[in-house]
Amino acid sequence: MARIHFTFEDKNIKPVVVENVMKDTTILDAAEDNDIHINHNCGEVCACSTCHVYVEEGDDYLEEISDREEDFIDRAINPRLESRLSCQCVLLEDGDDVELHVHVPDQSKIIGHEH
């Protein structure tokens, strides 16, 4: 099973490692299933940028970024080359050697409701 390491821009939130993430799971679903908060105002349909994260390692294990996702990332706060929308990051493999490192931007800067 895959492992996702979450770190946070908000230094009040300690890093979390999520174990046993299965193939076809999104980063957002893995976070939500493990009580890690990531805003997601559009309901996971790639219609906003509130679930923006930085995939710092392991992007080879994720579905490729779509043109639509790239368009919404351009609207995110501080987009970078490693920016992704966590609702669109579907895990393609789930072997023991599959590891991702995801950095979550400060969620307090995002306008919208929390889930």
C-alpha positions in Angstrom: 0.0 0.0 0.0 1.1 3.6 -0.7 2.2 6.1 1.9 1.5 9.9 1.8 3.6 12.3 3.9 1.7 15.5 4.6 3.4 18.7 5.7 1.8 22.0 6.3 2.6 25.6 5.7 0.7 26.3 9.0 3.4 25.4 11.5 0.8 24.8 14.2 -0.2 21.6 12.3 2.3 18.7 12.8 3.3 16.5 9.8 1.2 13.4 9.2 2.0 10.2 7.4 -0.9 8.3 6.0 -0.3 4.6 5.5 -2.1 2.0 3.4 -3.5 4.3 0.6 -5.0 2.3 -2.1 -4.8 2.7 -5.9 -7.5 5.0 -7.4 -7.6 7.1 -4.2 -7.2 10.9 -4.6 -4.9 12.8 -2.3 -7.9 14.7 -1.0 -9.8 11.5 -0.2 -6.7 10.1 1.6 -6.5 13.3 3.6 -10.2 13.5 4.5 -10.2 9.8 5.4 -7.5 10.5 8.0 -8.9 13.7 9.5 -6.5 16.0 7.6 -8.3 19.1 6.5 -8.0 20.4 3.0 -10.6 22.9 1.7 -12.6 21.7 -1.3 -15.4 24.1 -2.1 -16.5 22.6 -5.5 -17.2 19.1 -4.3 -14.1 17.5 -6.1 -15.2 18.3 -9.6 -12.2 20.4 -10.7 -14.2 23.7 -10.7 -12.1 25.7 -8.2 -8.6 25.9 -6.7 -9.4 25.5 -3.0 -7.8 22.1 -2.7 -4.5 23.3 -4.1 -1.4 21.4 -2.7 2.2 21.0 -3.7 3.3 17.5 -4.6 6.9 17.7 -3.7 7.8 14.0 -4.4 6.0 11.1 -6.0 4.1 12.8 -8.8 5.1 9.9 -11.1 2.5 7.8 -9.2 -0.3 10.2 -10.0 -2.6 10.7 -13.0 -1.2 13.4 -15.3 -2.4 16.9 -14.9 -5.2 17.9 -17.2 -5.6 21.1 -19.1 -8.6 21.9 -17.0 -6.7 21.3 -13.7 -3.8 23.6 -15.0 -6.3 26.3 -15.7 -7.6 26.2 -12.1 -4.1 26.0 -10.6 -3.4 29.3 -12.3 -6.1 30.8 -10.0 -4.6 29.3 -6.8 -2.7 31.3 -4.2 1.1 31.0 -5.0 1.0 28.3 -7.7 4.3 26.6 -8.4 5.6 23.9 -10.8 4.7 21.2 -8.3 1.1 22.6 -7.7 -1.8 20.2 -8.1 -5.4 20.1 -7.1 -5.7 17.3 -4.5 -9.1 16.3 -5.8 -7.6 15.5 -9.2 -4.5 13.6 -8.0 -5.5 10.0 -8.4 -3.0 7.4 -7.2 -2.1 5.0 -10.1 -0.1 2.5 -8.0 -0.2 1.3 -4.4 2.9 -0.8 -3.9 5.0 -0.7 -0.7 7.6 1.5 -2.4 5.0 4.1 -3.5 5.5 7.3 -1.4 4.3 10.8 -2.0 5.3 14.0 -0.2 2.5 16.6 -0.2 2.8 20.1 1.3 -0.5 21.8 2.2 -0.6 25.6 1.9 -2.1 27.7 4.7 -5.8 27.0 4.5 -6.7 30.2 6.3 -5.8 32.2 3.2 -8.6 30.4 1.2 -11.9 32.1 0.9 -14.8 29.7 1.3 -16.4 27.3 3.6 -14.6 24.5 5.4 -15.6 20.8 5.3 
